[in-house]
Amino acid sequence: QNARIKIDTDRTIGEVSPLLYGNFVEHLGRCVYGGIYEPGSPLSDDQGFRKDVLAAVKELRPTIVRYPGGNFVSNYHWLDGVGPERTPRMELAWSRLETNQFGTNEFMDYTKMINTEPYFSVNMGTGTIEEAQHWVEYCNVKEGPYFAELRKKHGYPDPHNITYWSLGNEMDGFWQMGHLNAEDYSKKAREAAKLMKLTSPNIKLIAAGSSNYRPEADPNEWNATILHELRDVVDYIALHIYVGNPSDNYYNFLSTPLVMEQRTKLVKGMIDREMDRAQRGDRDPIYIAWDEYNVWYRARTDESMQGTRALEEHYNLEDALVIAGFLNGFVRNADVVKMANMAQLVNVIAPIFTNEQGMFKQTIFYPLALFANHVRGTSLDVFVDCDTYDTNEFFIGLGESTTTQTDVPYLDVSATYQDGEVVLCVMNRHKDKAITTDILSQQGNFSGNFEVYEVNGPDVKAQNDFGKETVKTVKKDNLKAKGQKMTYTFPAHSFTMIK
Ligand code: AHR
């Protein structure tokens, strides 16, 4: 019997936020220097931006880019990176020298070139609430006070008008410089929020939710406390997840995006409880921003930090399928997940990889680019009937807790609907078997030509490299459909988009 996917345009989950297709640029390894920015390189423009990287970033169409960290931000003093005199500093998060040659204004120039929304993180570690306020003033106030005038002196007469600001990074993690407990973080974040909003009332604030899922941590306690304490001031809670396949078990690994969905549902319950108690007037509820997610487990040790190199994961097809699983999961939870940022953009756990002579697109580039370019509109609650499997107990990623997943469907599906057009995204987790599937419309008929895109490769360990593109998106023959049913066979270990 064929597997079945039923699509009903009346069964809706929520609007897909365009901000689901974000990325992240941290001052780490070769993400900024040698990644997006390499002054003096024959591949760079007059300002120092790598033109080949820029073209690839534009294909990826990131809708929002987070900056400048990450762990880096917790000892970052933004004034070091603006104006004609730059102050070099010891960079303690990743043990480097930070020249501060690249800073706020260079990043803002880049966001304009790639037409993306900037998303800044303030230093809630070693920084003060006053320093955060000064940065908002520098970026968002037109003229008059000292820091607005300083920006003008630096050659930027118009304000940058940055809407999205996060109140620190991973403040629940013992590794974070200036790490706080949930009560102390909430107090500091609330006061920073007060000053930042007094300076620029329309900004949106993101609280640093849980990132520490080690067995000894209590991420639910952290999230419940900060949501309770900050519910009147924040617009989003940020969550982070990194998964991996350290024991080389394909089926366990392919189930890891479901952990993200389980955590989403837990936090959604906490948000609902606080919204019920809060007096938020007409304001939107708090949403979830998965503002760091990716596969990251190979390049985690000190040996992975060599010279200027750090966290340089080389991705394969199974990693790309996990990314497709994350993106499907965000779309399936579109009512509450309103932002997501793949960590990061270039070289550091990233979809784009460079050397001095050029670049290549990693496997994970392709599912992200497909979603960013095609998946919009209303997320639909699809019915899926297919074979399933159970995992044994395994570590979600390095330094993470363990999980067991039951009834993992071989077909991982999301669907969206906009202006009469359905986009169906299907990841076939099966390593060896193609799955023939009846796709049934419960409302109206399919009609016309459907475009079909597939990300696949010869085997799940296939990788791309300089001059070698083994895993990529292939446009298949159009599917013609008329009536309530179409049948499609999803190849083994593949991601397919039918539009
Ligand atoms: O993205 C790499 C690092 O992962 C970030 O700096 C930090 O926020 C997280 O632990």
Residues whose N, C-alpha, C, O or C-beta is under 5 A from the ligand:
A	BS01	AHR	G70 N71 F72 E170 A343
